[in-house]
Amino acid sequence: ASLEHVHDHGYMHLDVKPENIIISRAGTVYLCDFDTAQPIPNRPIKIGKKSGTPFYMPPELANGWEVGHRADIYAYAVTIYEMLTEVKPFEGQTQKVMLANQLNKRYRIRKMREFNSNIPIGLDLLIHKCLDFVPEKRPPNMTVLVSELNKVLGAR
C-alpha cells in the first residue's frame, strides 16, 4: 500500500528494495529513501543517471532505456520474491552472472513454489508477471497489482 500511495500521488520511487522498507512494531509498513524518486511521466522517459540498486533494477533502467512507474512494480516483485523464497529471482555463482541473467530476456525465473511450497500458485504467477522483461506486460499500476494481490491471497 505504501508504493501504491506514492504512485497515486504522482511519483515513482525507483529504488524499491528490502532495505528501504521499514515495519513498525505495530505492523505498519513504511517505504523510505526517496533520493531517487521522480514524478511519474505521462509516458516512459530516459533517465540521465541510473539510480537504484542493481539487483532490484528493472532491465529498462539498467539498460538506459525509457522508464516509467512499472519499474517500481518490477523492483517490488523482486523484493517479494526474495522475501518469500530467501533467494533472488536471478540465480548465478557470482554477482556478475546474476546481473547478466537479470538482463537476459530469455532467462527463465524459477517458480517461487520450488523454494517455498506454501506460496499460492496465483501469487507465484502474479509475481512472475511483475518480473516480466517487458514493462508493458507487467500490471499497469500499483492499484491493479494490489487488487490482484488481494484476489490471489483472499483478502479484501
C-alpha positions, 0 to 999 in steps of 0.5 A: 500500500505504501508504493501504491500511495506514492504512485497515486500521488504522482511519483515513482520511487525507483529504488524499491528494495528490502532495505528501504522498507521499514515495519513498525512494531505495530505492523505498519509498513513504511517505504523510505529513501526517496533520493531517487524518486521522480514524478511519474511521466505521462509516458516512459522517459530516459533517465540521465543517471541510473539510480537504484540498486542493481539487483532490484533494477528493472532491465529498462533502467539498467539498460538506459532505456525509457522508464516509467512507474512499472519499474517500481512494480518490477523492483517490488516483485523482486523484493517479494520474491526474495522475501518469500523464497530467501533467494533472488529471482536471478540465480548465478555463482557470482554477482556478475552472472546474476546481473547478466541473467537479470538482463537476459530476456530469455532467462527463465525465473524459477517458480517461487513454489520450488523454494517455498511450497506454501506460496499460492500458485496465483501469487507465484504467477502474479509475481512472475508477471511483475518480473516480466522483461517487458514493462508493458506486460507487467500490471499497469499500476500499483492499484491493479497489482494490489487488487490482484494481490488481494484476489490471489491471497483472499483478502479484501 
